Amino acid sequence: PHDDPVQPLYRGPPLPLCVLESAGISPDSDGTYENADPDLMAKTCRNMAGWKLAGNGENVSKFAARGGQEGARNPRKSFGAELADPYANSDENALPYVDASLRVVCKALSATEETEVDHLNYLKNLEDSLTSQIPSEKRDDVINSLAYLRDRVGVPRDLPLAAGRQLRAHLNWAIGVL
């Protein structure tokens, strides 16, 4: 009922079984999760994304800060695809602001609201927290860094598909607020 017909998330386990079980989500009789409570599933996917982001926040911030104006430079050697360079430097001037914005995104992902409507209201309340931490002269660097990260979240390398969608959606929310 709430699954995407083009790219179904719930025909198999959308998250690791231990995550689903800890959230009280069990499979349907046919082994799918298509009849799972959509609000509980969304909350669980958000929490999974928040947990992964919080677990490696410092490194994620450094990686994302490559999207800043002074980022993605490699003094050793040039690559054809600059932004894919594994040795690229972060924009050190933008890094603290990228980190601050990712902390707010992580807070949003880790929220415990039970319904999507309540979660949207919670995001509305977080907007001032996000904008107050980023000076206007750094907003473009932070926006570009969040977009850099959003465009490089790997599924299933970094997150399961359902949790990856939540992370990207919350990064888009932060970009829109800034």
Secondary structure, 3 states (H helix, E strand, C coil): CCCCCCCCCCCCCCCCHHHHHHCCCCCCCCCCCCCCCHHHHHHHHHHHHHHHHHHCHHHHHHHHHHHCCCCCCCCCCCCCCHHHCCCCCCCCCCHHHHHHHHHHHHHHHCCCCCCHHHHHHHHHHHHHHHHHHCCHHHHHHHHHHHHHHHCCCCCCCCCCHHHHHHHHHHHHHHHHHC
